[in-house]
Amino acid sequence: MALIEFTNKGLYCSPGDFYIDPWAPVDRAVITHAHSDHARWGSASYLCHTDCKPLLYLRLGDVNVQSMEWEDSTYLNGVKISLHPAGHMIGSSQVRVEYKGEVWVVSGDYKTEDDGLSGKFEPVRCDTFITESTFGLPIYHWKPQHEIFQNIQDWITANREAGKISVLLAYSLGKAQRLLQCIPAVCNDIYVHGAIWNAHLTLQQAGWALPDVKRVTPDLPKEAYTGKVIIAPPSADGTPWIKRFRPHAVGICSGWMQVRGNVRRRNADAGFALSDHADWKGLLESIKATGAEKVFVTHGFQSVLSRYLNEYGIEAAEVKTEFGKEDDEIIPSNDEATEGNQTTSAELAPARTAYAGETMKDTDETNNKTEITDASEDIDMNSENIDHNSGDETKLRNEGKINSLNNGGDVDPLKNDSDVDSDKYKTKDQ
């Protein structure tokens, strides 16, 4: 029996009798982070990182929560559990599970760049690694945070000079707090949507030294917002709430803005590819650093990443979960997530060479491009080019079972993509 099983309630450790990020009520839930697709109401008890605890109360109400620090350990029925930094958002953790010498690690959502707020991601050595794949395509390659922050600051300054209000759309828990590291350098008057206000107060009360913000309220005159910055969740876009700010410019902060055309489709004035998830290079480097002999790939581009790993020589399989369906997010269609990119094995040969080698360093420091992105900027994964899964594979996936993809060398790991199911790609915009 596997140390962690994939069930209709979530990831279950049978020897320890607990679940990790269950999507149905259970007796014991170990939580990676407080986003609502990973932390759900109804379980009898929760275990999470200390910084995640107040956010669970905010999200779930008066629930039974125990917390622990990173690197500390506890035991449930003889199974050793420890939490390790995931870098996704405040309080986010990877979960390490050890029993009778066997080690599994569940990544939750993670980001490899240290954003100065969420804790620096640390790869954890293990036998089996369960990884997300939200941005598991070679087209996704993030610029450094300081460059994106500079672009946002320049945009805010230009808007103010043009007499416009700057409205930034960002996820209320995680992304919005990152933006508060950037905006005060060019604007001290920051107004926020009520959802962001609630998270802000919770974190301040927990001891986080976040900049002061003001809540948008109906009684404030429209003139109060002139030349200022508004942060709102993506769900506010196009609503009467946002139309009160005139004239305004809308900037979307999302990894999905990496794909050309998404800014235009969203009818936005600007797009900033600021993500709280690992990009393609980050996923590959993190998986390699774990030393895992087996990898299970969850929410995102599961088939792309798992097939790639199989071809490289790491046994991998994709898993159907209920993760990646966070509310209040920018939800790209399949075409929007992959526009203008056709993947073939030949095109990714440089990427495989870089992954197999000793380094993944940039080959062009001036343009900040890696071998991977140079080989894949023009990949086309549009749905009409995708070979859909067979009926047997789809049946297994619908039953919630893993779909083994170690089918031998005759499978192109990146041409035959995963289920083209719009619901499957309702992943977070971090």
C-alpha positions in Angstrom: 0.0 0.0 0.0 1.3 3.5 -0.9 2.1 5.8 2.0 -0.3 8.4 0.5 -3.4 7.3 -1.5 -5.5 9.4 -3.9 -9.1 9.1 -2.7 -12.4 10.8 -3.4 -11.9 12.9 -0.3 -8.3 13.9 -1.0 -4.7 12.8 -0.4 -4.9 10.2 2.4 -2.1 8.8 4.6 -3.6 5.4 5.8 -0.9 4.6 8.5 -1.3 8.0 10.0 -5.1 8.3 9.4 -5.0 11.9 8.1 -5.6 13.8 4.9 -3.6 16.5 3.2 -5.7 19.4 1.8 -8.9 17.3 1.7 -11.8 18.6 -0.4 -14.4 16.8 1.8 -14.8 16.9 5.6 -12.5 14.5 7.4 -11.4 13.9 11.0 -7.8 15.1 10.5 -6.7 17.6 7.8 -3.1 18.7 7.3 -3.2 22.0 5.3 -0.6 23.4 3.0 -2.0 26.9 2.8 -5.2 29.0 3.3 -6.5 29.3 -0.3 -10.0 27.9 -0.5 -9.2 25.0 -2.9 -6.7 23.7 -0.3 -8.4 24.6 2.9 -12.0 23.7 3.1 -14.6 23.9 5.9 -16.0 20.9 7.7 -13.1 18.9 9.0 -12.9 18.0 12.7 -9.3 19.3 13.1 -6.7 21.1 11.1 -2.9 21.2 11.3 -1.0 24.0 9.5 1.9 26.4 9.8 1.8 29.1 12.5 1.4 31.9 10.0 -1.4 30.0 8.2 -3.5 29.7 11.4 -5.1 33.2 11.5 -5.8 32.9 7.8 -7.6 29.6 8.4 -9.8 31.3 11.0 -10.5 34.1 8.5 -11.5 31.6 5.8 -13.2 28.9 7.8 -14.4 30.5 11.0 -14.2 29.0 14.5 -12.6 25.7 13.7 -10.2 23.5 15.6 -6.7 24.4 14.4 -3.3 23.4 15.7 -0.1 24.9 14.2 3.6 24.2 14.0 6.8 25.9 12.7 8.7 24.9 9.7 11.2 22.1 10.3 9.5 21.0 13.5 7.9 17.6 13.5 4.9 15.8 15.1 3.6 12.2 14.9 0.2 10.9 14.1 -0.1 7.1 14.7 3.6 6.7 14.3 3.8 8.7 11.1 6.3 11.6 11.2 4.9 14.9 9.8 6.9 18.1 9.2 6.3 21.3 7.3 8.7 23.1 5.0 8.6 26.5 3.2 6.7 26.5 -0.1 7.1 30.2 -1.0 3.5 30.4 -2.4 2.0 32.9 0.1 2.2 33.8 3.8 2.1 30.5 5.8 2.3 28.2 2.8 4.1 24.9 3.4 5.1 21.6 1.8 4.2 18.6 3.9 6.8 15.9 4.5 5.5 12.5 5.6 7.8 9.7 6.8 7.0 6.2 7.8 9.2 3.2 8.2 12.0 4.8 6.3 9.8 5.9 3.3 9.5 9.7 2.6 6.8 11.4 0.6 6.5 15.2 0.1 3.3 17.0 -0.9 4.2 20.4 -2.4 0.8 22.1 -2.3 1.3 25.3 -4.4 4.8 26.7 -4.5 7.0 29.4 -6.0 10.8 29.2 -6.2 11.6 33.0 -6.2 11.9 34.5 -2.7 9.3 37.3 -2.7 10.5 38.6 0.7 7.2 37.8 2.3 6.1 34.2 1.9 9.3 32.4 3.0 11.9 31.0 0.6 11.0 27.7 -1.0 13.2 24.8 0.1 13.3 21.5 -1.9 12.9 18.6 0.4 14.6 15.2 -0.4 12.1 12.4 -0.7 11.3 9.1 -2.4 8.0 10.3 -3.9 7.1 13.9 -4.7 3.5 15.2 -5.3 3.8 18.4 -7.3 1.5 21.0 -8.7 1.8 22.0 -12.4 -0.3 25.2 -12.7 2.2 26.8 -15.1 3.7 23.5 -16.4 4.4 24.6 -19.9 7.8 25.9 -21.3 6.2 29.2 -22.4 5.9 30.2 -18.7 9.2 31.8 -17.6 9.0 34.6 -15.0 11.0 37.8 -14.9 12.5 38.6 -11.5 10.1 40.2 -9.1 12.1 43.5 -8.9 11.7 44.0 -12.7 7.9 43.4 -12.6 7.7 45.8 -9.6 9.5 48.5 -11.6 7.1 48.0 -14.5 4.1 48.4 -12.1 5.6 51.5 -10.6 6.2 53.0 -14.0 2.7 52.3 -15.0 1.2 53.9 -11.9 3.3 57.0 -12.4 2.2 57.3 -16.0 -1.4 56.9 -15.0 -1.1 59.6 -12.4 0.5 62.0 -14.9 -2.4 61.3 -17.2 -5.0 62.0 -14.5 -6.1 58.3 -14.2 -6.7 56.1 -11.2 -4.6 52.9 -11.2 -6.7 49.8 -10.6 -4.6 46.6 -10.0 -6.5 43.3 -10.1 -4.8 40.7 -7.8 -5.8 37.8 -5.7 -7.0 39.0 -2.3 -4.8 36.6 -0.3 -1.2 36.4 -1.3 -0.8 38.6 -4.4 -2.3 41.7 -2.9 0.1 41.5 0.0 3.1 41.2 -2.4 1.9 44.4 -4.3 2.1 46.3 -1.0 5.9 45.8 -1.1 5.9 47.7 -4.5 3.3 50.4 -4.5 4.3 52.7 -1.6 7.5 53.7 -3.4 5.3 55.7 -5.9 2.0 56.2 -4.1 1.2 56.4 -0.4 -2.6 56.4 -0.8 -3.7 52.8 -1.4 -7.3 51.8 -1.4 -8.5 48.2 -1.3 -11.6 46.1 -1.9 -13.3 44.7 1.2 -12.0 41.1 0.6 -8.4 42.4 0.6 -9.2 44.6 3.6 -10.3 41.6 5.6 -7.1 39.7 4.8 -5.0 42.8 5.5 -6.5 43.4 9.0 -6.0 39.7 9.8 -2.4 39.7 8.9 -1.7 43.0 10.7 -3.3 41.7 13.8 -1.1 38.6 13.6 1.9 40.9 13.7 2.7 41.4 10.0 4.2 44.9 9.3 2.2 45.7 6.2 1.8 49.2 4.8 -1.4 51.1 5.8 -4.2 50.9 3.3 -7.7 52.4 3.2 -10.9 50.5 2.5 -13.1 51.6 -0.4 -16.4 52.6 1.0 -19.6 54.0 -0.5 -19.4 57.3 1.5 -16.0 58.3 0.0 -16.3 61.0 -2.7 -15.1 60.0 -6.1 -12.5 62.8 -5.9 -10.7 60.9 -3.1 -9.4 58.3 -5.6 -7.9 60.7 -8.1 -4.3 59.7 -8.9 -4.5 57.0 -6.3 -4.1 53.2 -6.5 -6.9 50.7 -6.0 -6.3 46.9 -5.4 -9.2 44.6 -6.1 -9.7 40.9 -6.7 -10.2 39.8 -10.3 -13.9 39.1 -9.5 -14.5 42.8 -9.2 -13.6 43.5 -12.8 -16.5 44.7 -14.9 -18.8 45.2 -11.8 -20.5 48.4 -10.7 -18.0 48.5 -7.8 -15.1 49.1 -10.1 -17.0 51.5 -12.4 -17.0 54.2 -9.7 -13.4 54.9 -10.4 -13.3 57.3 -13.3 -11.2 57.8 -15.3 -9.1 54.7 -14.5 -6.7 52.2 -16.1 -6.8 48.5 -15.2 -3.7 46.4 -14.8 -4.0 42.6 -14.2 -1.4 40.9 -12.0 -1.4 37.2 -13.0 0.9 34.6 -14.4 -1.6 34.1 -17.2 -0.5 37.6 -18.5 2.6 35.9 -19.8 0.6 34.7 -22.8 0.2 37.3 -25.5 -3.4 38.2 -26.2 -4.7 37.8 -22.6 -4.4 41.5 -21.8 -6.5 42.3 -24.8 -9.1 39.6 -24.1 -9.6 40.8 -20.6 -10.1 44.3 -21.9 -7.3 45.5 -19.6 -4.9 48.4 -20.1 -1.9 46.4 -18.8 -0.8 43.0 -17.8 1.9 42.0 -15.3 3.0 38.4 -15.2 3.4 38.3 -11.4 2.8 34.8 -10.3 2.7 33.0 -7.0 3.5 29.6 -8.7 6.7 28.1 -10.0 7.3 28.6 -13.8 8.4 25.7 -16.0 12.1 26.1 -15.1 11.2 26.3 -11.4 9.1 23.1 -11.6 11.9 21.2 -13.3 14.6 22.4 -10.9 12.4 21.7 -7.8 11.5 18.2 -8.9 15.1 17.4 -9.7 16.3 18.8 -6.3 14.0 16.4 -4.4 15.8 13.4 -5.8 12.4 11.7 -6.0 12.2 8.4 -7.9 8.5 8.8 -8.4 6.5 12.0 -9.1 2.8 12.5 -9.1 1.6 15.7 -10.9 -1.6 17.4 -9.8 -3.5 20.5 -10.9 -2.4 22.4 -14.0 -0.8 21.0 -17.1 -0.5 17.5 -15.6 0.0 15.5 -18.8 2.6 17.9 -20.2 4.8 17.8 -17.2 4.3 14.1 -16.3 5.0 13.0 -19.9 8.1 15.2 -20.0 9.4 13.7 -16.8 8.8 10.2 -18.1 10.7 10.9 -21.2 13.6 12.3 -19.1 13.6 9.1 -17.0 11.7 10.0 -13.9 8.7 7.8 -13.4 5.7 10.2 -13.3 1.9 10.0 -13.4 -0.9 12.6 -13.3 -3.5 12.7 -10.6 -7.0 14.1 -10.6 -7.7 16.4 -7.7 -10.0 19.2 -6.7 -7.2 21.7 -6.4 -6.8 24.7 -8.7 -10.4 25.9 -8.5 -9.9 28.9 -6.2 -12.7 31.4 -6.2 -12.2 35.1 -7.3 -9.5 34.3 -9.8 -8.7 35.0 -13.4 -9.7 31.9 -15.2 -8.2 31.4 -18.7 -9.7 29.2 -21.3 -7.5 26.4 -22.6 -6.6 28.4 -25.7 -5.9 31.5 -23.6 -3.5 29.6 -21.4 -1.5 28.2 -24.4 -2.1 30.7 -27.3 0.3 30.6 -30.2 2.5 27.8 -29.0 3.0 24.4 -30.7 5.1 21.9 -28.9 7.1 19.1 -30.5 9.8 16.8 -29.1 12.3 18.3 -31.5 11.6 21.8 -30.3 12.2 20.9 -26.7 15.5 19.1 -27.3 17.5 22.1 -25.9 15.2 22.1 -22.8 15.9 18.4 -22.2 19.7 19.0 -22.6 19.5 21.9 -20.0 17.5 19.7 -17.6 19.8 16.7 -17.9 22.9 18.9 -17.4 24.5 20.1 -14.3 23.0 23.7 -14.5 19.9 25.5 -15.6 21.6 28.9 -15.7 20.6 31.7 -18.1 22.3 31.7 -21.4 21.5 35.3 -22.1 21.8 37.4 -18.9 20.9 40.6 -20.7 17.5 39.3 -21.8 17.1 37.0 -18.8 16.2 34.1 -21.0 17.1 30.5 -20.4 17.7 27.6 -22.8 14.2 26.4 -22.0 12.4 29.6 -22.9 14.6 30.2 -26.0 13.5 26.8 -27.3 9.8 27.2 -26.5 8.6 30.8 -26.8 6.6 30.0 -29.9 5.0 26.7 -28.7 1.5 26.2 -29.9 -0.7 24.0 -27.6 -4.1 25.1 -29.0 -6.8 22.5 -28.5 -7.1 21.5 -32.1 -3.5 20.3 -32.0 -3.9 18.2 -28.9 -4.4 14.5 -29.0 -7.1 13.9 -26.4 -6.8 11.1 -23.9 -8.2 7.7 -24.7 -11.5 6.5 -23.3 -9.7 4.3 -20.8 -7.5 7.1 -19.5 -10.5 9.4 -19.2 -12.4 6.8 -17.3 -9.6 6.3 -14.8 -9.3 10.1 -14.3 -13.1 10.5 -13.8 -13.0 7.8 -11.2 -10.3 9.9 -9.4 -7.6 7.3 -9.9 -4.1 8.1 -11.1 -3.3 7.8 -14.8 0.1 6.1 -15.3 1.9 7.7 -18.3 5.0 5.5 -18.3 4.1 4.0 -21.7 7.4 3.7 -23.2 9.5 5.7 -25.7 6.9 6.0 -28.5 4.9 8.7 -26.7 5.7 12.3 -27.5 5.5 13.8 -24.0 4.6 17.3 -25.0 2.5 16.9 -28.2 -0.2 14.8 -26.6 -1.5 17.1 -24.0 -3.9 16.4 -21.1 -7.7 16.5 -21.1 -8.8 19.7 -22.8 -11.4 20.4 -20.1 -12.0 24.0 -19.3 -12.8 23.2 -15.7 -9.5 21.4 -15.3 -7.7 24.6 -16.2 -9.5 26.8 -13.6 -6.2 27.3 -11.9 -5.1 30.1 -9.7 -3.6 33.2 -11.2 -0.7 33.4 -8.7 
